[in-house]
Amino acid sequence: MIRADLSPADDIAFVRALILNLDSSLPIDPKAIYATGISNGGFFSNRLACDLSDKIAAIASVAATMPETLLPVCNPSRPISVMYVHGKNDRIVHIEGGAVMRNRGSALSLP
């Protein structure tokens, strides 16, 4: 789902740098950092859970599941709480998994 060939940007490095910047300039609780997103943002939240488990406490993914390509490389350094909000009538990302519309790869099933 999250395809590196769509952009040369390193979004994970950006979010890591953003968290470090906020932590150094504001009185945030580093153990209470959460990520959420809808659709592509939901897929990205899954990626953050995999790659930034040392910084992210939990994620909520709306209208998205986990990309099939992310599962084999997802090795969080600690367990991450995840909440999925998804409907059975989503025509782009099917709750049963499989191909995602608009040639965006394949997603895992939620049920």
N, CA and C atoms as a LAMMPS dump frame, in Angstrom:
ITEM: TIMESTEP
0
ITEM: NUMBER OF ATOMS
333
ITEM: BOX BOUNDS ff ff ff
-5.0000000000000000e+02 5.0000000000000000e+02
-5.0000000000000000e+02 5.0000000000000000e+02
-5.0000000000000000e+02 5.0000000000000000e+02
ITEM: ATOMS id mol type element x y z
1 1 1 N 0.806 -1.178 0
2 1 2 C 0 0 0
3 1 3 C 0.857 1.252 0
4 2 1 N 1.757 1.363 0.924
5 2 2 C 2.639 2.517 0.949
6 2 3 C 3.781 2.205 0
7 3 1 N 3.786 2.851 -1.137
8 3 2 C 4.747 2.534 -2.181
9 3 3 C 5.843 3.585 -2.205
10 4 1 N 7.069 3.139 -2.004
11 4 2 C 8.215 4.053 -1.981
12 4 3 C 8.426 4.717 -3.328
13 5 1 N 7.964 4.099 -4.41
14 5 2 C 8.193 4.669 -5.729
15 5 3 C 7.292 5.862 -6.029
16 6 1 N 6.319 6.143 -5.181
17 6 2 C 5.435 7.276 -5.422
18 6 3 C 6.064 8.603 -5.012
19 7 1 N 7.054 8.563 -4.146
20 7 2 C 7.695 9.803 -3.683
21 7 3 C 9.082 9.483 -3.14
22 8 1 N 10.044 10.363 -3.414
23 8 2 C 11.374 10.151 -2.848
24 8 3 C 11.504 10.641 -1.398
25 9 1 N 10.447 11.241 -0.868
26 9 2 C 10.496 11.783 0.494
27 9 3 C 10.626 10.673 1.523
28 10 1 N 11.372 10.939 2.588
29 10 2 C 11.5 9.989 3.691
30 10 3 C 10.541 10.439 4.798
31 11 1 N 9.288 10.01 4.684
32 11 2 C 8.259 10.444 5.62
33 11 3 C 8.518 9.973 7.046
34 12 1 N 9.104 8.799 7.201
35 12 2 C 9.402 8.284 8.537
36 12 3 C 10.449 9.168 9.213
37 13 1 N 11.494 9.521 8.477
38 13 2 C 12.527 10.41 9.03
39 13 3 C 11.929 11.776 9.373
40 14 1 N 11.014 12.256 8.542
41 14 2 C 10.368 13.545 8.813
42 14 3 C 9.582 13.483 10.119
43 15 1 N 8.774 12.442 10.305
44 15 2 C 7.972 12.327 11.529
45 15 3 C 8.883 12.15 12.742
46 16 1 N 9.945 11.357 12.61
47 16 2 C 10.894 11.209 13.716
48 16 3 C 11.505 12.565 14.092
49 17 1 N 11.929 13.331 13.094
50 17 2 C 12.512 14.656 13.345
51 17 3 C 11.475 15.606 13.946
52 18 1 N 10.246 15.524 13.487
53 18 2 C 9.175 16.362 14.029
54 18 3 C 8.951 16.055 15.509
55 19 1 N 8.897 14.78 15.855
56 19 2 C 8.717 14.394 17.256
57 19 3 C 9.882 14.889 18.107
58 20 1 N 11.1 14.723 17.62
59 20 2 C 12.271 15.195 18.371
60 20 3 C 12.248 16.707 18.555
61 21 1 N 11.85 17.413 17.515
62 21 2 C 11.774 18.88 17.595
63 21 3 C 10.713 19.313 18.602
64 22 1 N 9.539 18.701 18.528
65 22 2 C 8.476 19.05 19.467
66 22 3 C 8.868 18.71 20.897
67 23 1 N 9.514 17.571 21.081
68 23 2 C 9.938 17.151 22.417
69 23 3 C 10.964 18.114 23.006
70 24 1 N 11.811 18.679 22.163
71 24 2 C 12.84 19.599 22.668
72 24 3 C 12.32 21.013 22.869
73 25 1 N 11.191 21.356 22.254
74 25 2 C 10.717 22.738 22.341
75 25 3 C 9.407 22.909 23.103
76 26 1 N 8.708 21.817 23.381
77 26 2 C 7.433 21.91 24.088
78 26 3 C 7.385 20.869 25.21
79 27 1 N 6.579 21.127 26.252
80 27 2 C 6.476 20.154 27.344
81 27 3 C 5.514 19.01 26.994
82 28 1 N 5.9 18.168 26.045
83 28 2 C 5.046 17.048 25.662
84 28 3 C 5.433 15.806 26.461
85 29 1 N 4.499 14.893 26.568
86 29 2 C 4.769 13.608 27.214
87 29 3 C 5.229 12.637 26.135
88 30 1 N 6.494 12.277 26.095
89 30 2 C 6.99 11.414 25.026
90 30 3 C 6.383 10.008 25.039
91 31 1 N 5.712 9.649 26.131
92 31 2 C 5.056 8.344 26.186
93 31 3 C 3.594 8.419 25.755
94 32 1 N 3.159 9.606 25.319
95 32 2 C 1.764 9.797 24.908
96 32 3 C 1.702 10.442 23.525
97 33 1 N 2.426 9.858 22.59
98 33 2 C 2.417 10.345 21.211
99 33 3 C 1.644 9.328 20.38
100 34 1 N 0.632 9.82 19.687
101 34 2 C -0.265 8.953 18.938
102 34 3 C -0.311 9.389 17.483
103 35 1 N -0.617 8.437 16.61
104 35 2 C -0.765 8.745 15.19
105 35 3 C -2.11 8.214 14.722
106 36 1 N -2.746 8.967 13.856
107 36 2 C -3.995 8.523 13.264
108 36 3 C -4.081 9.061 11.847
109 37 1 N -4.885 8.421 11.047
110 37 2 C -5.074 8.884 9.68
111 37 3 C -6.226 8.147 9.033
112 38 1 N -6.729 8.748 7.97
113 38 2 C -7.819 8.137 7.209
114 38 3 C -7.306 7.76 5.829
115 39 1 N -7.677 6.594 5.373
116 39 2 C -7.294 6.074 4.055
117 39 3 C -5.77 5.982 3.951
118 40 1 N -5.136 6.717 3.04
119 40 2 C -3.667 6.644 2.945
120 40 3 C -3 7.003 4.274
121 41 1 N -3.591 7.947 4.994
122 41 2 C -3.063 8.309 6.308
123 41 3 C -3.185 7.163 7.306
124 42 1 N -4.231 6.352 7.166
125 42 2 C -4.392 5.173 8.007
126 42 3 C -3.324 4.129 7.715
127 43 1 N -3.029 3.943 6.404
128 43 2 C -1.946 3.028 6.042
129 43 3 C -0.614 3.55 6.589
130 44 1 N -0.424 4.865 6.51
131 44 2 C 0.818 5.456 7.017
132 44 3 C 0.92 5.3 8.534
133 45 1 N -0.184 5.396 9.236
134 45 2 C -0.162 5.181 10.685
135 45 3 C 0.35 3.779 11.02
136 46 1 N -0.053 2.788 10.224
137 46 2 C 0.472 1.432 10.409
138 46 3 C 1.981 1.413 10.225
139 47 1 N 2.446 2.127 9.229
140 47 2 C 3.888 2.19 8.975
141 47 3 C 4.608 2.829 10.152
142 48 1 N 4.029 3.892 10.709
143 48 2 C 4.638 4.532 11.876
144 48 3 C 4.694 3.571 13.057
145 49 1 N 3.644 2.763 13.246
146 49 2 C 3.647 1.787 14.336
147 49 3 C 4.782 0.784 14.163
148 50 1 N 5.059 0.424 12.93
149 50 2 C 6.137 -0.539 12.663
150 50 3 C 7.516 0.089 12.829
151 51 1 N 7.688 1.284 12.285
152 51 2 C 9.018 1.894 12.204
153 51 3 C 9.371 2.839 13.349
154 52 1 N 8.372 3.372 14.029
155 52 2 C 8.644 4.327 15.116
156 52 3 C 8.029 3.865 16.434
157 53 1 N 8.047 2.578 16.672
158 53 2 C 7.451 2.071 17.917
159 53 3 C 8.186 2.58 19.148
160 54 1 N 9.401 3.082 18.972
161 54 2 C 10.129 3.676 20.098
162 54 3 C 9.614 5.081 20.417
163 55 1 N 8.812 5.655 19.513
164 55 2 C 8.297 7.024 19.697
165 55 3 C 6.779 7.097 19.779
166 56 1 N 6.085 6.165 19.142
167 56 2 C 4.629 6.198 19.032
168 56 3 C 4.013 5.256 20.068
169 57 1 N 3.052 5.762 20.842
170 57 2 C 2.4 4.944 21.872
171 57 3 C 1.317 4.049 21.281
172 58 1 N 0.553 4.581 20.312
173 58 2 C -0.548 3.835 19.719
174 58 3 C -0.959 4.518 18.428
175 59 1 N -1.717 3.772 17.61
176 59 2 C -2.237 4.358 16.375
177 59 3 C -3.722 4.043 16.247
178 60 1 N -4.394 4.845 15.425
179 60 2 C -5.767 4.575 15.01
180 60 3 C -5.802 4.734 13.497
181 61 1 N -6.266 3.703 12.832
182 61 2 C -6.315 3.691 11.375
183 61 3 C -7.776 3.688 10.944
184 62 1 N -8.165 4.692 10.158
185 62 2 C -9.547 4.829 9.713
186 62 3 C -9.617 4.565 8.208
187 63 1 N -10.523 3.695 7.804
188 63 2 C -10.721 3.358 6.383
189 63 3 C -9.438 2.837 5.748
190 64 1 N -8.683 2.067 6.495
191 64 2 C -7.447 1.459 5.992
192 64 3 C -7.118 0.26 6.874
193 65 1 N -6.418 -0.694 6.292
194 65 2 C -5.903 -1.822 7.065
195 65 3 C -4.384 -1.763 6.953
196 66 1 N -3.721 -2.897 7.076
197 66 2 C -2.265 -2.908 6.912
198 66 3 C -1.935 -3.338 5.486
199 67 1 N -1.023 -2.621 4.823
200 67 2 C -0.599 -3.045 3.492
201 67 3 C 0.075 -4.416 3.558
202 68 1 N -0.223 -5.279 2.6
203 68 2 C 0.406 -6.6 2.576
204 68 3 C 1.923 -6.506 2.534
205 69 1 N 2.451 -5.508 1.844
206 69 2 C 3.905 -5.36 1.723
207 69 3 C 4.564 -4.948 3.033
208 70 1 N 3.796 -4.401 3.962
209 70 2 C 4.365 -3.952 5.231
210 70 3 C 4.512 -5.097 6.231
211 71 1 N 3.632 -6.064 6.172
212 71 2 C 3.633 -7.143 7.16
213 71 3 C 4.979 -7.86 7.295
214 72 1 N 5.642 -8.28 6.208
215 72 2 C 6.9 -9.014 6.38
216 72 3 C 8.054 -8.177 6.926
217 73 1 N 7.961 -6.86 6.827
218 73 2 C 9.06 -6.006 7.301
219 73 3 C 8.701 -5.233 8.566
220 74 1 N 7.524 -5.496 9.116
221 74 2 C 7.084 -4.799 10.325
222 74 3 C 7.65 -5.509 11.544
223 75 1 N 8.613 -4.865 12.186
224 75 2 C 9.256 -5.422 13.378
225 75 3 C 9.35 -4.353 14.464
226 76 1 N 8.213 -3.988 15.067
227 76 2 C 8.275 -2.953 16.1
228 76 3 C 9.147 -3.39 17.274
229 77 1 N 9.8 -2.436 17.886
230 77 2 C 10.685 -2.743 19.005
231 77 3 C 9.91 -3.061 20.285
232 78 1 N 8.617 -2.786 20.272
233 78 2 C 7.752 -3.101 21.411
234 78 3 C 6.313 -3.193 20.904
235 79 1 N 5.423 -3.791 21.681
236 79 2 C 4.018 -3.863 21.244
237 79 3 C 3.405 -2.468 21.124
238 80 1 N 2.562 -2.3 20.135
239 80 2 C 1.875 -1.032 19.877
240 80 3 C 0.37 -1.285 19.885
241 81 1 N -0.365 -0.461 20.58
242 81 2 C -1.821 -0.564 20.539
243 81 3 C -2.322 0 19.218
244 82 1 N -3.267 -0.708 18.606
245 82 2 C -3.804 -0.317 17.304
246 82 3 C -5.32 -0.377 17.36
247 83 1 N -5.974 0.655 16.821
248 83 2 C -7.424 0.649 16.688
249 83 3 C -7.754 0.854 15.217
250 84 1 N -8.611 -0.018 14.695
251 84 2 C -9.072 0.123 13.316
252 84 3 C -10.535 0.549 13.319
253 85 1 N -10.858 1.537 12.492
254 85 2 C -12.234 1.963 12.275
255 85 3 C -12.484 1.782 10.786
256 86 1 N -13.367 0.836 10.461
257 86 2 C -13.546 0.495 9.052
258 86 3 C -14.974 0.01 8.823
259 87 1 N -15.5 0.288 7.645
260 87 2 C -16.86 -0.139 7.321
261 87 3 C -16.896 -1.209 6.25
262 88 1 N -17.964 -1.962 6.23
263 88 2 C -18.112 -3.043 5.258
264 88 3 C -18.405 -2.533 3.85
265 89 1 N -18.832 -1.297 3.71
266 89 2 C -19.207 -0.773 2.399
267 89 3 C -18.123 0.074 1.747
268 90 1 N -16.925 0.049 2.275
269 90 2 C -15.818 0.806 1.684
270 90 3 C -15.47 0.184 0.333
271 91 1 N -15.609 0.95 -0.746
272 91 2 C -15.355 0.421 -2.088
273 91 3 C -13.901 0.548 -2.512
274 92 1 N -13.101 1.254 -1.737
275 92 2 C -11.689 1.45 -2.101
276 92 3 C -10.799 0.47 -1.35
277 93 1 N -10.968 0.407 -0.038
278 93 2 C -10.202 -0.528 0.795
279 93 3 C -11.211 -1.495 1.406
280 94 1 N -11.241 -2.707 0.899
281 94 2 C -12.214 -3.696 1.36
282 94 3 C -11.815 -4.248 2.73
283 95 1 N -12.782 -4.367 3.611
284 95 2 C -12.521 -4.871 4.952
285 95 3 C -12.003 -6.315 4.925
286 96 1 N -12.344 -7.046 3.846
287 96 2 C -11.88 -8.427 3.695
288 96 3 C -10.46 -8.496 3.161
289 97 1 N -9.863 -7.353 2.857
290 97 2 C -8.514 -7.315 2.308
291 97 3 C -8.528 -7.485 0.8
292 98 1 N -7.343 -7.632 0.237
293 98 2 C -7.211 -7.801 -1.209
294 98 3 C -6.812 -6.515 -1.896
295 99 1 N -7.06 -6.484 -3.199
296 99 2 C -6.647 -5.34 -4.019
297 99 3 C -7.333 -4.059 -3.572
298 100 1 N -6.559 -2.984 -3.515
299 100 2 C -7.078 -1.67 -3.188
300 100 3 C -7.317 -0.934 -4.499
301 101 1 N -8.464 -0.298 -4.622
302 101 2 C -8.81 0.419 -5.858
303 101 3 C -7.743 1.455 -6.216
304 102 1 N -7.745 1.835 -7.446
305 102 2 C -6.826 2.849 -7.984
306 102 3 C -5.378 2.356 -8.011
307 103 1 N -5.214 1.031 -8.189
308 103 2 C -3.882 0.445 -8.343
309 103 3 C -2.933 0.815 -7.204
310 104 1 N -3.408 0.686 -5.993
311 104 2 C -2.612 1.048 -4.816
312 104 3 C -2.091 -0.148 -4.037
313 105 1 N -2.071 -1.327 -4.639
314 105 2 C -1.523 -2.495 -3.948
315 105 3 C -2.591 -3.339 -3.305
316 106 1 N -2.196 -4.114 -2.307
317 106 2 C -3.117 -5.011 -1.595
318 106 3 C -3.034 -4.765 -0.101
319 107 1 N -4.168 -4.999 0.549
320 107 2 C -4.252 -4.781 1.987
321 107 3 C -4.679 -6.073 2.681
322 108 1 N -4.327 -6.186 3.947
323 108 2 C -4.738 -7.336 4.755
324 108 3 C -6.196 -7.219 5.181
325 109 1 N -6.772 -8.327 5.514
326 109 2 C -8.14 -8.391 5.99
327 109 3 C -8.194 -7.982 7.465
328 110 1 N -9.273 -7.327 7.87
329 110 2 C -9.461 -7.022 9.292
330 110 3 C -10.161 -8.146 10.041
331 111 1 N -11.248 -8.743 9.498
332 111 2 C -11.933 -9.786 10.283
333 111 3 C -11.109 -11.054 10.391
